[in-house]
């Protein structure tokens, strides 16, 4: 399962692109990568999660909850996801509600960025100044 997790805006906005089938072991690896960036960044840190090419996903609520400790990271702000199929969207909503994480869904990357602009004035200023890429 290929995935790419990196800064979109250094220390403030993470972009994650997850594709293919995913197993619980890969959820653990993704969790480590998110945690490393969250540890290094400046709160609040936002995540844009591109799930357009996500395949099968482990619907083991307890296992995935244990593997996604980054949901409880004190620097984590809003997560905006787009491209997920309906079952994955519902599962994500349940999982993040249990963890107390703010999750929003967008239709595409541009709408995800717009949601972050509404959430954080600093991010909005960066975008308006042309300092934030609109497309990954």
Helices and strands as residue ranges (DSSP letters): E 3-9, E 13-20, H 24-40, E 45-54, H 61-67, G 69-72, E 76-82, H 86-99, E 103-106, H 109-119, H 121-128
